[in-house]
Each structure stands twice: as C-alpha cells, then as structure tokens.
Amino acid sequence: MEFDFSPIFNKYEVIVKATEDVFAKVKSDFPECVKCDNGCSDCCHALFDLTLIEALYINHQFNQNIDEAKKAELIEKANRADRKIYKIKRKAYKAASAGTTEKEILDAIAKERVRCPLLNDQDKCDLYVYRPITCRLYGIPTAFNNTSHTCGLSGFEEGKPYPTANMDTLHRKLYELSVELIAAVRSKHIKMADMLVPLSMALLTDFDETYLGVKEAEGSNKEGEETS
C-alpha cells in the first residue's frame, strides 16, 4: 500500500532499543544467570502473539529482506506452524468453555512447543535483526499479569529478587502505537488495534488497504482523483 509507515515504525524501533538496553543491563549484572548464546533456540519454540504494530513491522521486514525463493519456503513453514497454533488455541477455547480457569489455560499453553517458521536448519533466526520484542527479552525475568516468568534454561533462582521486564507496560505501549497506526491510515476497523496474532500469521497476512480497512480520502473518487 502507498501509506508511509516509517514514522510509526521509527517509534516502534525506539521501544525495541529500550528493550535491548534492559536485556543488556540484566545480562551485564547477572552474567551467570543469562544463558542465551549461539545455538540456543528455546525461545524459538515458545507460543506468543504479536500486537498489530509489531505484526505489520515484521511483515514489512520479511517482505523487504527475504528473497522470493526463501520467502516461499518460509511461507510453507508458517502455514504448518499456524495450523498447529490454531489447534492449540481451539483446545484452549474448549477448555475455557468447560470451566477451566484462565491460569490453568495459560499454564497449559506455556508448555506447548511450536517451532518458529523463521528458525532455520542451523537453529538461527532468518530475520534475527527484526525479531519480536518477546524474543529479545526471553532469557531474563519478565512479568505478565503480576506473574513472573523466566527461561527454564537460565540460572535465575525461584524466590530470589531480580530486575524484571514488565510485559504489561510493553504491551500497553505497543497497543498505543497500534491505535496510532489505525488512526493514521484512517481505518474503518477501529477495533483492529486490539488484534493479537502469532508470528506465523504475521508472515502470511497481506496487510493491504482492504485488510486494514483504509478509508478513501475525502474529496477523492475510487481512482484517487480529486472530485470537483
């Protein structure tokens, strides 16, 4: 689409930089606890969703930085991952309908393993520079809904106090950017900013004018020409 997303993408990259600074500080202060290293891909099997701004950003970088032959391979991997994620979410929906508590459902989902379509045969990310924020924080303590989490391969010990990345605050900032994006493109889908999708769907989606519900500019016809 013709809309220039770069101003909003720049704001998103500011959040990314702040996130990386947090990770670097914790790794510097607790080097014996942060076990992230080349060849470790534990975070690449975790199940999580992206906000609209992050999904659109990653989709853009995927289309800009991956050649067509490689893209076709990754799309197929994304389709396989997405089918598996759909089954997991369907199972969670049925559990919720049967009265299973939210905590029990989230705990069950946290145990699921889905290989990220961007993880290549060398266990490296094919879009590493533009990877999601969740990936950038994996390996240090995080908190979501007042519940702390950390990588099971890390050296952080349960019950001890550590600096913790607040995912609720991060998600709120990403949501606010998504709202700004929807307003900027003048979308008719005002609730689209609430959207959460897995990375596989972010790669598969064509974020064109129709998908985003972009309104025609006032005073223009369907061909984009000014009316008298």
C-alpha positions in Angstrom: 0.0 0.0 0.0 1.1 3.6 -0.5 0.9 4.7 3.1 4.3 5.6 4.6 4.6 3.6 7.9 8.2 4.7 8.6 7.2 7.4 11.3 5.3 4.8 13.3 8.0 2.1 12.6 10.6 4.5 14.0 8.6 4.9 17.2 8.4 1.1 17.4 12.2 0.8 17.0 12.6 3.2 19.9 10.8 0.7 22.1 12.9 -2.1 20.6 16.1 -0.2 21.6 14.8 0.3 25.1 14.0 -3.4 25.4 17.5 -4.4 24.2 19.0 -2.0 26.8 17.0 -3.7 29.5 18.3 -7.1 28.4 21.9 -5.9 28.2 21.7 -4.4 31.7 20.4 -7.6 33.3 22.9 -9.7 31.3 25.7 -7.5 32.5 24.6 -7.5 36.1 23.8 -11.3 36.2 26.1 -12.9 33.6 25.9 -16.2 35.5 22.1 -16.3 35.1 21.6 -15.3 31.5 22.4 -18.4 29.4 21.5 -17.1 26.0 24.1 -18.0 23.4 24.5 -19.0 19.7 22.8 -22.3 19.1 20.2 -21.9 21.8 16.7 -21.8 20.3 14.5 -22.5 23.3 12.7 -19.2 22.8 12.0 -20.1 19.2 9.5 -22.7 20.3 7.5 -20.5 22.7 3.9 -19.7 21.9 3.1 -15.9 22.0 1.1 -13.3 20.0 2.1 -10.0 18.4 0.2 -6.7 18.5 -0.8 -5.1 15.2 2.2 -2.7 15.0 4.7 -5.5 15.6 2.9 -7.9 13.2 2.9 -5.2 10.5 6.6 -4.3 11.1 7.8 -7.9 10.9 5.7 -8.5 7.8 7.3 -5.4 6.2 10.8 -6.5 7.1 10.1 -10.0 5.9 8.9 -8.7 2.5 11.9 -6.3 2.2 14.7 -8.6 3.4 13.9 -12.1 2.3 14.3 -13.1 -1.3 11.5 -14.8 -3.2 12.8 -18.3 -3.2 13.5 -18.2 0.6 10.2 -16.5 1.2 8.2 -19.4 -0.4 10.0 -21.8 1.9 9.2 -19.7 5.0 5.6 -19.3 4.0 5.2 -23.0 3.9 6.8 -23.3 7.3 4.5 -20.5 8.6 1.4 -22.4 7.3 2.4 -25.5 9.1 3.1 -23.6 12.4 -0.2 -21.7 12.0 -2.2 -24.9 11.7 -0.6 -26.2 14.9 -1.3 -23.0 16.7 -4.9 -23.0 15.6 -5.4 -26.5 17.1 -3.8 -25.3 20.4 -6.0 -22.2 20.6 -9.1 -24.3 19.7 -8.3 -26.7 22.6 -7.8 -23.7 24.9 -11.2 -22.3 23.8 -12.9 -25.6 24.6 -11.2 -25.8 28.0 -12.4 -22.3 28.8 -16.0 -23.2 27.7 -15.8 -26.2 30.0 -14.9 -24.0 33.0 -11.1 -24.3 33.2 -9.6 -21.3 34.9 -7.6 -18.7 32.9 -4.5 -19.5 34.9 -4.7 -23.2 34.1 -5.2 -22.5 30.4 -2.3 -20.1 30.3 -0.1 -22.6 32.1 -1.1 -25.3 29.6 -0.3 -23.0 26.7 3.0 -22.1 28.2 4.0 -25.8 28.0 3.2 -26.0 24.2 6.0 -26.1 21.8 5.7 -24.7 18.2 8.8 -24.3 16.1 9.0 -20.7 14.8 8.9 -20.6 10.9 11.9 -18.2 11.0 14.1 -20.8 12.8 16.3 -22.3 10.1 18.1 -25.7 10.0 21.2 -24.2 11.7 18.9 -23.1 14.7 19.3 -19.5 13.8 16.7 -16.9 13.1 16.3 -15.9 9.4 15.0 -12.4 10.5 17.1 -12.0 13.6 17.7 -8.3 13.4 13.9 -7.7 13.2 12.8 -10.4 15.7 9.8 -9.7 18.0 10.3 -8.0 21.4 9.3 -11.1 23.2 12.3 -12.9 21.6 14.6 -10.1 22.7 13.6 -10.4 26.4 13.5 -14.2 26.6 16.2 -15.4 29.0 15.7 -12.7 31.6 12.9 -12.4 34.2 9.6 -11.0 32.9 6.3 -10.3 34.5 2.8 -10.5 32.9 -0.5 -10.1 34.8 1.5 -9.9 38.1 3.1 -13.3 37.4 6.8 -13.7 36.9 8.4 -15.9 34.2 11.9 -16.8 33.1 13.5 -19.2 30.7 13.9 -22.7 32.2 17.4 -22.9 30.9 18.5 -19.7 32.7 20.3 -19.6 36.1 17.7 -17.3 37.8 16.5 -19.0 41.0 12.9 -19.0 42.0 12.1 -16.8 45.0 15.0 -14.5 44.7 14.6 -10.9 43.7 15.8 -9.9 40.2 15.2 -7.0 37.8 12.1 -7.9 35.9 10.8 -6.6 32.5 7.2 -5.6 32.8 5.4 -7.1 29.8 2.2 -5.3 30.7 3.8 -1.9 30.3 5.4 -3.0 27.0 2.2 -4.4 25.6 0.4 -1.1 26.5 3.0 0.9 24.6 2.6 -1.4 21.6 -1.1 -1.2 21.8 -1.0 2.6 21.8 1.2 2.5 18.7 -1.3 0.2 17.1 -4.1 2.7 17.9 -2.0 5.5 16.3 -1.4 3.4 13.2 -5.1 2.7 12.7 -5.9 6.4 13.1 -3.1 7.4 10.7 -4.4 5.2 7.9 -8.0 6.3 8.7 -9.1 2.6 9.0 -12.8 1.9 9.3 -11.8 -1.1 11.6 -11.4 0.9 14.8 -11.1 -2.2 16.9 -8.2 -3.6 14.8 -5.7 -2.2 17.3 -6.9 -4.9 19.7 -5.7 -7.6 17.3 -3.2 -10.2 18.5 -1.7 -12.7 16.1 1.1 -15.3 16.2 4.2 -14.6 14.2 3.2 -17.2 11.6 0.0 -15.3 10.8 2.0 -12.0 10.6 4.1 -13.5 7.9 1.1 -14.9 6.0 -1.0 -11.8 6.0 -1.2 -9.3 3.2 -1.6 -6.0 5.1 -3.1 -4.2 2.2 -5.7 -1.4 2.1 -8.6 -3.9 2.1 -7.3 -5.8 5.1 -6.6 -2.6 7.1 -9.9 -1.1 6.1 -8.3 2.1 4.8 -10.9 4.8 4.0 -10.7 6.8 0.8 -9.6 10.4 1.4 -12.4 12.8 1.5 -12.9 14.6 -1.8 -11.5 11.7 -3.8 -13.1 9.2 -6.1 -12.2 5.5 -6.4 -9.3 6.2 -8.7 -7.9 8.6 -6.2 -8.6 11.7 -8.3 -10.0 14.8 -6.7 -13.7 15.5 -7.3 -15.0 18.9 -8.2 
